[in-house]
Amino acid sequence: MTIKHPLRINYLLASKQAVTGAGIALLLLAVILLIVGEIKSWVYIPIITTSIGGACSGLFYYLAHDLFFKDHKYRNIINLFCRFCFLVIFWLSLVFALARVGLWD
């Protein structure tokens, strides 16, 4: 007897959303670093943590927008909520990284 999972996960689309989320997070971090102006060796920790946070938020976007609420009538509200969650996860991963290197008190 085998148990079948009721959700059909498209792993290619999920990985594409994760890479897109990580890319957007790295782009936002690059803008922040260009404003700061100086790049030193402590930058690698925020780069890693924000890319991981961006990938996780990309997976959250896939799960919420494309899998669970695919045929929902309030799709724009769900899209807006997913974007807000991306910004929150990006901010939390950036604060965590800056606290690790001692630049956030």
Order of alpha helices (4+ residues) and beta strands (2+ residues): alpha-alpha-alpha
